[in-house]
């Protein structure tokens, strides 16, 4: 090319391109779970200065009808309501606000429900309301004005519980996951499970707020036909760092990570005591999910666990947790997801963590080693002994091999067991190649078992781990006895059936 490169793209005027109404569907398809969607609305209540928030499930006999979230915050006049219900509508967020993007009310609500109604009043204004119904929103962004008498009646319904002079009611109708026509028993079971998960989620995400004397969240269930109250209890704070005694006398310990443009970010490292049965330790997520970083933004947990590419999660780090309060200006280092359920970090963060030290010169790597040692010591004191095994080798993912080596003693001098995909007869899911110490898997099912993804040497780690546990002892025997042969036939039959079912679902 002989033309000179232009660093700025020249333009020739402009034109306005308003969003298509179908943008509403994209806005509400951001992967919100039920608990995260409710938490997003409770954030708005906190920003409004609410002291009491009520999450109210309404049922009519066997059927669940609606969910309402009511608070005694400062409320909104009509102009503020219009801004709150505008897609992309922005207001001036205070530095300490939990809101950030201006989309949470709409995207969280309409990801769960087919209609969103908001009714509110301030000390100086009458109750007013707006309503988004997905049918009209898809057509032309038409937002309904709630009839004033109904707005007043909805505010009056919750007078004193919790609304006094001011407050807001958010109503979800047509909730997608509510069971329909299933009977009272199944509706009750659904409510029990949903409320338990919701209470745990809010208890963790908002634990710093729930420990305050002036803030409460209540979850209630009411039958609108009879007026019966089926449940009415307060959400309990679940502090991920709420151990009574530290698991290591040198912790908690605060490390400083120096980040360009942000300065020093403090990482407060904790080691839980081993074998804790407290809800704060074990009631949410798996062992691998619960370890790692807990990021807070303005006192609210926006990520509960995970190592953010600093390292891989592993069983031996089950007791390690790190408390991080995000700076007010996050720059390009930290990026909050819209759902407030995760933090994306730049590579600079991992580098800064590796170099982080505390006031006495201790490193972050020492913290990880201490946490691993506490876990191993507890296992050793428990007297758990495991039978040595032939190690895993080629075809198993590196992280999987490392975990097996960590968890199980290996037989010295034994050639590792490999796993690979091969062309096998249609009536076989797997085969055992003793001569080459290899587990062969039928490659006919490879694509389906990989979820349609392209295969790699160490693909399907979950399947291969399970096959290793089923078959590793077979390679340690000179011959198969009747019991082993019967087990092999059983596993072959069941796994073949499961693989064919996977293949059928992939083709459907």
C-alpha positions as CSV (number, residue, x, y, z in Angstrom):
1,X,0.0,0.0,0.0
2,X,1.4,3.4,-1.0
3,X,-1.2,5.6,0.7
4,X,-0.1,7.2,4.0
5,X,-1.5,5.7,7.1
6,X,-4.1,7.9,8.9
7,X,-4.0,7.6,12.7
8,X,-7.5,9.1,13.0
9,X,-10.4,7.9,11.0
10,X,-12.0,10.9,9.1
11,X,-15.8,11.3,9.4
12,X,-18.4,13.2,7.3
13,X,-21.2,14.1,9.6
14,X,-23.4,11.8,11.8
15,X,-26.8,10.2,12.1
16,X,-28.8,8.9,15.0
17,X,-29.3,5.2,15.2
18,X,-31.7,4.4,18.2
19,X,-31.7,0.8,19.4
20,X,-34.2,-1.7,18.0
21,X,-36.8,-2.7,20.5
22,X,-35.4,-6.2,20.4
23,X,-32.5,-4.8,22.4
24,X,-34.6,-5.5,25.4
25,X,-34.3,-9.2,24.9
26,X,-30.5,-8.9,24.7
27,X,-30.5,-6.7,27.9
28,X,-32.4,-9.4,29.8
29,X,-30.2,-12.3,28.6
30,X,-27.1,-11.7,30.6
31,X,-27.2,-14.9,32.5
32,X,-28.7,-13.7,35.8
33,X,-29.5,-16.3,38.3
34,X,-32.6,-15.8,40.5
35,X,-30.5,-15.0,43.6
36,X,-28.2,-12.6,41.8
37,X,-31.2,-10.8,40.3
38,X,-32.9,-10.3,43.7
39,X,-29.6,-9.2,45.2
40,X,-29.2,-6.5,42.5
41,X,-32.6,-5.0,43.5
42,X,-31.6,-5.1,47.2
43,X,-28.5,-3.1,46.3
44,X,-30.9,-0.4,45.0
45,X,-32.7,-0.4,48.3
46,X,-29.4,0.0,50.2
47,X,-28.5,2.9,47.9
48,X,-31.9,4.5,48.7
49,X,-31.0,4.4,52.4
50,X,-33.4,1.6,53.4
51,X,-33.3,0.2,56.9
52,X,-35.7,-2.7,56.2
53,X,-36.1,-4.7,53.0
54,X,-38.9,-7.3,52.6
55,X,-38.7,-10.0,49.9
56,X,-42.3,-11.2,49.6
57,X,-43.5,-14.3,47.7
58,X,-47.2,-14.3,47.0
59,X,-49.1,-17.5,46.4
60,X,-52.7,-18.4,45.7
61,X,-53.2,-21.8,47.1
62,X,-51.0,-24.2,45.2
63,X,-49.8,-21.5,42.7
64,X,-47.1,-19.0,43.1
65,X,-48.1,-15.6,41.6
66,X,-45.6,-12.8,42.2
67,X,-42.5,-11.7,44.0
68,X,-42.3,-8.3,45.5
69,X,-39.3,-6.5,47.0
70,X,-40.3,-3.6,49.4
71,X,-38.1,-1.1,51.2
72,X,-38.4,1.9,53.4
73,X,-35.8,3.9,51.4
74,X,-36.1,7.5,50.3
75,X,-38.4,6.6,47.3
76,X,-38.7,8.2,43.9
77,X,-40.8,10.9,42.5
78,X,-42.2,10.5,38.9
79,X,-39.2,12.1,37.2
80,X,-36.8,9.8,39.1
81,X,-39.0,6.8,38.2
82,X,-38.8,7.6,34.6
83,X,-35.0,7.7,34.8
84,X,-34.9,4.5,36.7
85,X,-37.1,2.7,34.2
86,X,-35.3,4.0,31.1
87,X,-33.1,1.5,29.4
88,X,-29.6,2.9,29.9
89,X,-31.0,5.7,32.1
90,X,-28.2,7.1,34.2
91,X,-28.3,9.0,37.4
92,X,-25.4,10.4,39.4
93,X,-24.1,7.6,41.6
94,X,-22.4,8.6,44.9
95,X,-18.9,7.2,45.3
96,X,-20.2,4.7,47.9
97,X,-23.2,3.5,45.8
98,X,-23.7,-0.2,45.0
99,X,-25.3,0.7,41.7
100,X,-22.9,1.3,38.8
101,X,-24.2,0.6,35.3
102,X,-27.8,1.9,35.3
103,X,-29.2,-1.3,33.9
104,X,-29.6,-3.6,36.9
105,X,-33.3,-2.9,37.7
106,X,-34.4,-3.7,34.2
107,X,-32.0,-6.4,33.2
108,X,-32.2,-8.3,36.5
109,X,-36.0,-8.1,36.8
110,X,-36.9,-8.9,33.2
111,X,-34.4,-11.8,33.1
112,X,-36.7,-13.5,35.6
113,X,-40.2,-12.1,34.9
114,X,-42.3,-11.1,32.0
115,X,-43.4,-7.9,33.7
116,X,-41.8,-5.4,36.1
117,X,-43.8,-2.9,38.1
118,X,-42.2,-0.2,40.3
119,X,-44.3,1.9,42.6
120,X,-42.7,4.5,44.8
121,X,-43.3,7.6,46.9
122,X,-41.1,10.2,48.7
123,X,-42.0,12.3,51.7
124,X,-43.0,15.1,49.3
125,X,-44.7,13.2,46.5
126,X,-47.7,11.0,45.9
127,X,-47.3,7.3,45.0
128,X,-46.5,6.8,41.3
129,X,-45.6,3.8,39.3
130,X,-44.3,2.5,36.0
131,X,-44.5,-0.9,34.4
132,X,-42.5,-2.7,31.8
133,X,-44.2,-5.6,30.1
134,X,-41.9,-7.6,27.8
135,X,-44.5,-7.7,25.0
136,X,-44.8,-3.9,24.7
137,X,-41.1,-3.4,25.4
138,X,-40.2,-5.6,22.5
139,X,-42.6,-3.7,20.2
140,X,-41.7,-0.1,20.8
141,X,-40.1,0.6,24.2
142,X,-43.6,1.5,25.6
143,X,-43.5,1.8,29.4
144,X,-46.9,1.8,31.1
145,X,-48.0,4.4,33.7
146,X,-49.5,2.6,36.7
147,X,-53.0,3.8,37.6
148,X,-52.5,6.2,40.6
149,X,-55.2,4.6,42.8
150,X,-53.5,1.2,42.4
151,X,-50.1,2.8,43.2
152,X,-51.6,4.2,46.4
153,X,-53.1,0.8,47.3
154,X,-49.8,-1.0,46.8
155,X,-48.0,1.4,49.1
156,X,-50.8,1.2,51.6
157,X,-50.6,-2.6,51.6
158,X,-47.1,-2.5,53.0
159,X,-47.6,0.5,55.3
160,X,-45.7,-0.2,58.5
161,X,-44.1,-3.3,57.0
162,X,-41.7,-1.8,56.1
163,X,-43.0,1.4,54.4
164,X,-43.7,4.4,56.7
165,X,-43.5,7.8,55.1
166,X,-41.6,6.8,52.0
167,X,-40.5,3.7,50.2
168,X,-40.6,1.6,47.0
169,X,-42.4,-1.6,45.9
170,X,-41.0,-3.7,43.0
171,X,-43.3,-6.3,41.7
172,X,-42.4,-9.2,39.4
173,X,-45.1,-11.1,37.5
174,X,-44.9,-14.0,35.2
175,X,-41.7,-15.3,36.8
176,X,-40.2,-17.9,34.5
177,X,-39.0,-20.4,37.0
178,X,-42.1,-20.5,39.3
179,X,-43.7,-24.0,39.2
180,X,-47.2,-24.2,37.7
181,X,-50.0,-26.6,38.3
182,X,-47.9,-28.9,40.4
183,X,-49.7,-29.1,43.7
184,X,-49.1,-27.7,47.1
185,X,-46.4,-30.1,48.2
186,X,-44.1,-29.4,45.2
187,X,-44.8,-25.7,45.5
188,X,-43.7,-25.9,49.1
189,X,-40.6,-27.8,48.2
190,X,-39.7,-25.2,45.6
191,X,-40.2,-22.4,48.0
192,X,-38.1,-24.1,50.7
193,X,-35.2,-24.7,48.2
194,X,-35.4,-21.2,46.7
195,X,-35.6,-19.3,49.9
196,X,-32.7,-21.3,51.4
197,X,-30.5,-20.5,48.4
198,X,-31.6,-16.9,48.4
199,X,-30.9,-16.5,52.1
200,X,-27.4,-18.0,51.7
201,X,-26.6,-15.8,48.7
202,X,-27.8,-12.5,50.4
203,X,-26.2,-13.6,53.7
204,X,-22.8,-13.8,52.0
205,X,-23.0,-11.0,49.5
206,X,-24.4,-8.4,52.0
207,X,-22.9,-9.7,55.2
208,X,-21.2,-6.4,56.1
209,X,-24.6,-4.6,55.9
210,X,-26.5,-7.4,57.8
211,X,-24.2,-7.0,60.8
212,X,-25.4,-3.4,61.2
213,X,-28.0,-2.7,63.8
214,X,-30.0,-0.6,61.4
215,X,-30.4,-2.9,58.4
216,X,-32.5,-6.0,58.0
217,X,-33.7,-8.2,55.2
218,X,-36.8,-10.4,55.7
219,X,-38.1,-13.1,53.4
220,X,-41.8,-13.9,53.7
221,X,-44.5,-16.0,52.0
222,X,-48.2,-15.1,52.0
223,X,-51.3,-16.7,50.6
224,X,-53.3,-13.9,49.2
225,X,-56.6,-15.8,49.4
226,X,-56.4,-16.8,53.0
227,X,-53.9,-14.2,54.4
228,X,-51.8,-17.0,55.9
229,X,-48.1,-16.3,56.4
230,X,-46.1,-19.5,55.5
231,X,-42.7,-18.1,56.3
232,X,-41.3,-14.9,57.8
233,X,-37.7,-14.9,58.8
234,X,-34.7,-12.6,58.7
235,X,-31.6,-13.2,56.5
236,X,-28.6,-13.9,58.7
237,X,-25.1,-12.5,57.9
238,X,-22.6,-15.2,56.7
239,X,-19.1,-13.7,57.0
240,X,-16.7,-15.7,54.8
241,X,-14.0,-14.7,57.3
242,X,-16.1,-15.3,60.5
243,X,-14.0,-18.1,62.1
244,X,-13.9,-17.9,66.0
245,X,-10.2,-19.0,66.0
246,X,-7.7,-18.6,63.2
247,X,-6.3,-21.8,61.6
248,X,-2.8,-20.4,61.8
249,X,-1.3,-18.2,64.5
250,X,0.3,-15.9,62.0
251,X,-2.9,-14.9,60.3
252,X,-4.8,-12.9,59.2
253,X,-1.9,-11.1,57.5
254,X,-2.1,-8.1,55.1
255,X,-0.1,-8.0,52.0
256,X,0.4,-5.0,49.8
257,X,0.1,-5.3,46.0
258,X,1.4,-2.3,44.0
259,X,-0.6,-1.7,40.9
260,X,0.3,0.9,38.3
261,X,-2.2,3.8,38.4
262,X,-4.0,2.5,41.5
263,X,-1.2,2.4,44.1
264,X,-1.2,-0.1,46.9
265,X,-4.1,-2.6,47.1
266,X,-4.3,-4.5,50.4
267,X,-4.8,-8.3,50.3
268,X,-5.8,-9.6,53.8
269,X,-5.0,-13.3,53.9
270,X,-6.9,-15.7,56.2
271,X,-6.5,-19.4,56.9
272,X,-9.6,-21.1,58.2
273,X,-9.3,-23.8,60.9
274,X,-9.3,-27.3,59.4
275,X,-12.5,-29.3,59.4
276,X,-14.8,-26.4,60.3
277,X,-18.5,-27.1,60.3
278,X,-19.6,-23.5,60.4
279,X,-22.0,-22.2,57.8
280,X,-19.7,-19.3,57.1
281,X,-17.1,-21.9,55.8
282,X,-19.1,-24.6,54.1
283,X,-22.6,-23.6,53.3
284,X,-22.0,-22.1,49.8
285,X,-20.1,-23.4,46.8
286,X,-17.7,-26.4,46.6
287,X,-14.3,-26.6,48.3
288,X,-12.7,-25.4,45.1
289,X,-15.2,-22.6,44.7
290,X,-14.9,-21.2,48.2
291,X,-11.1,-20.7,48.3
292,X,-9.3,-17.7,46.9
293,X,-10.2,-14.0,46.6
294,X,-13.3,-12.3,48.1
295,X,-13.6,-8.9,46.4
296,X,-15.7,-6.2,48.0
297,X,-17.0,-3.1,46.4
298,X,-18.3,-0.5,48.8
299,X,-18.8,-3.2,51.4
300,X,-20.7,-5.6,49.1
301,X,-19.2,-8.9,48.0
302,X,-18.9,-8.9,44.3
303,X,-16.9,-12.1,44.0
304,X,-16.9,-14.9,46.5
305,X,-13.9,-17.2,45.9
306,X,-11.7,-17.9,42.9
307,X,-8.1,-17.2,42.1
308,X,-8.5,-15.0,39.0
309,X,-5.6,-16.7,37.1
310,X,-3.2,-16.2,40.0
311,X,-3.1,-19.9,40.4
312,X,-5.4,-23.0,40.0
313,X,-7.8,-24.0,42.8
314,X,-6.8,-27.2,44.6
315,X,-7.9,-29.3,47.6
316,X,-4.9,-28.3,49.7
317,X,-5.9,-24.6,49.5
318,X,-9.4,-25.3,50.9
319,X,-8.6,-23.2,54.0
320,X,-7.2,-20.1,52.1
321,X,-9.2,-17.0,51.6
322,X,-8.2,-13.5,50.7
323,X,-10.2,-10.3,51.5
324,X,-9.8,-7.5,49.0
325,X,-11.6,-4.1,49.1
326,X,-11.6,-2.7,45.6
327,X,-10.4,0.9,45.2
328,X,-12.9,3.5,44.3
329,X,-11.3,4.0,40.9
330,X,-10.6,0.5,39.4
331,X,-8.8,1.7,36.3
332,X,-8.1,-1.0,33.8
333,X,-7.0,-3.5,36.4
334,X,-10.4,-4.5,37.8
335,X,-13.6,-4.9,35.8
336,X,-16.9,-5.7,37.5
337,X,-19.4,-7.9,35.7
338,X,-22.9,-6.5,35.2
339,X,-24.4,-9.1,37.5
340,X,-21.9,-8.2,40.3
341,X,-20.9,-11.8,40.6
342,X,-17.3,-11.7,39.5
343,X,-14.3,-9.5,38.9
344,X,-12.2,-9.7,35.7
345,X,-8.6,-8.7,36.4
346,X,-5.7,-7.7,34.1
347,X,-2.5,-9.7,33.9
348,X,-0.9,-7.0,36.0
349,X,-2.9,-8.1,39.0
350,X,-1.4,-11.6,39.0
351,X,2.1,-10.2,38.7
352,X,1.4,-7.7,41.6
353,X,0.1,-10.5,43.8
354,X,3.2,-12.7,43.2
355,X,5.3,-9.8,44.4
356,X,3.1,-8.7,47.3
357,X,4.7,-8.6,50.8
358,X,3.5,-7.7,54.3
359,X,5.1,-5.3,56.7
360,X,7.5,-8.0,57.9
361,X,8.6,-9.1,54.4
362,X,6.5,-12.2,54.2
363,X,5.4,-13.1,50.7
364,X,2.0,-14.1,49.3
365,X,3.6,-17.4,48.2
366,X,4.4,-18.1,51.9
367,X,0.8,-17.6,52.7
368,X,-0.2,-20.3,50.1
369,X,2.4,-22.7,51.5
370,X,1.2,-22.1,55.1
371,X,-2.4,-22.8,54.1
372,X,-1.5,-26.0,52.3
373,X,0.6,-27.1,55.3
374,X,-2.3,-26.6,57.7
375,X,-4.5,-28.6,55.5
376,X,-2.0,-31.5,55.2
377,X,-1.3,-31.5,58.9
378,X,-5.0,-31.8,59.7
379,X,-5.3,-34.7,57.2
380,X,-2.2,-36.4,58.8
381,X,-3.6,-36.0,62.3
382,X,-6.9,-37.5,61.2
383,X,-5.0,-40.7,60.4
384,X,-6.3,-41.1,56.9
385,X,-4.2,-43.6,55.0
386,X,-4.7,-44.4,51.4
387,X,-3.6,-47.3,49.3
388,X,-0.8,-46.5,46.8
389,X,-1.8,-46.4,43.2
390,X,-0.3,-46.5,39.7
391,X,0.0,-42.8,38.7
392,X,-1.9,-41.1,35.9
393,X,0.1,-40.2,32.8
394,X,-0.4,-39.2,29.2
395,X,-3.9,-38.0,28.2
396,X,-4.8,-36.6,31.6
397,X,-4.8,-32.9,32.1
398,X,-1.7,-31.5,34.0
399,X,-3.9,-30.2,36.9
400,X,-5.7,-33.5,37.2
401,X,-2.4,-35.5,37.3
402,X,-1.1,-33.1,40.0
403,X,-4.2,-33.5,42.1
404,X,-4.0,-37.3,41.9
405,X,-0.4,-37.2,42.9
406,X,-1.1,-34.9,45.8
407,X,-4.1,-36.9,47.1
408,X,-2.8,-40.5,46.5
409,X,0.5,-42.1,47.3
410,X,2.0,-43.7,44.1
411,X,3.6,-47.1,43.6
412,X,7.3,-46.6,43.0
413,X,8.8,-47.6,39.6
414,X,5.4,-48.1,37.9
415,X,4.7,-46.9,34.4
416,X,1.8,-44.4,34.5
417,X,-1.6,-45.2,33.1
418,X,-2.3,-43.4,29.8
419,X,-5.7,-42.6,28.3
420,X,-6.5,-42.0,24.7
421,X,-9.4,-42.1,22.1
422,X,-9.4,-45.0,19.7
423,X,-11.6,-46.6,17.1
424,X,-13.4,-49.3,19.0
425,X,-16.3,-51.7,18.2
426,X,-19.8,-50.2,18.5
427,X,-20.5,-52.4,21.5
428,X,-17.6,-51.0,23.5
429,X,-17.3,-47.7,25.3
430,X,-13.8,-48.4,26.6
431,X,-11.1,-51.1,26.3
432,X,-8.1,-52.0,28.5
433,X,-4.7,-52.2,26.7
434,X,-2.6,-54.0,29.3
435,X,0.5,-54.2,27.1
436,X,0.7,-50.4,26.7
437,X,-0.9,-49.6,30.1
438,X,-3.6,-47.5,28.4
439,X,-7.3,-46.9,28.8
440,X,-8.8,-46.7,25.3
441,X,-12.1,-44.7,24.9
442,X,-14.4,-45.1,21.9
443,X,-13.7,-42.0,19.8
444,X,-17.2,-42.3,18.2
445,X,-18.5,-40.5,21.3
446,X,-15.7,-38.0,21.7
447,X,-17.4,-34.9,20.2
448,X,-20.6,-35.4,22.1
449,X,-18.8,-36.0,25.4
450,X,-16.8,-32.8,24.8
451,X,-19.9,-30.8,24.4
452,X,-19.3,-30.3,20.7
453,X,-15.8,-28.8,21.3
454,X,-12.8,-29.9,19.4
455,X,-10.8,-32.6,21.1
456,X,-7.3,-32.2,22.5
457,X,-4.8,-34.7,24.0
458,X,-6.0,-33.9,27.6
459,X,-9.7,-33.2,26.8
460,X,-12.7,-34.5,28.8
461,X,-10.9,-34.3,32.2
462,X,-14.0,-35.2,34.2
463,X,-14.7,-38.4,32.2
464,X,-11.0,-39.4,32.3
465,X,-10.8,-38.9,36.0
466,X,-13.8,-41.1,36.6
467,X,-12.4,-43.8,34.2
468,X,-9.1,-43.7,36.1
469,X,-10.8,-44.3,39.4
470,X,-12.8,-47.2,37.9
471,X,-9.9,-48.9,36.2
472,X,-6.6,-48.1,37.8
473,X,-6.7,-51.1,40.1
474,X,-7.2,-53.4,37.1
475,X,-3.7,-52.6,35.8
476,X,-2.2,-53.7,39.1
477,X,-3.6,-57.2,38.8
478,X,-2.0,-60.0,36.8
479,X,-5.5,-61.4,35.8
480,X,-9.1,-60.5,36.3
481,X,-11.1,-62.5,38.8
482,X,-14.8,-63.2,38.5
483,X,-15.8,-60.2,40.5
484,X,-13.6,-57.8,38.4
485,X,-14.9,-59.3,35.2
486,X,-18.5,-58.8,36.4
487,X,-17.7,-55.2,37.3
488,X,-16.1,-54.5,33.9
489,X,-19.1,-55.9,32.1
490,X,-21.4,-53.8,34.3
491,X,-19.4,-50.6,33.7
492,X,-19.2,-51.3,30.0
493,X,-23.0,-51.7,29.7
494,X,-23.9,-48.6,31.8
495,X,-21.3,-46.3,30.2
496,X,-22.1,-47.4,26.7
497,X,-25.8,-46.6,27.3
498,X,-24.9,-43.2,28.8
499,X,-22.6,-42.4,25.8
500,X,-25.3,-43.3,23.3
501,X,-27.7,-41.0,25.2
502,X,-25.2,-38.2,25.0
503,X,-24.8,-38.8,21.3
504,X,-28.6,-38.8,20.8
505,X,-29.0,-35.5,22.7
506,X,-26.1,-33.9,20.7
507,X,-27.9,-34.9,17.4
508,X,-31.3,-33.7,18.5
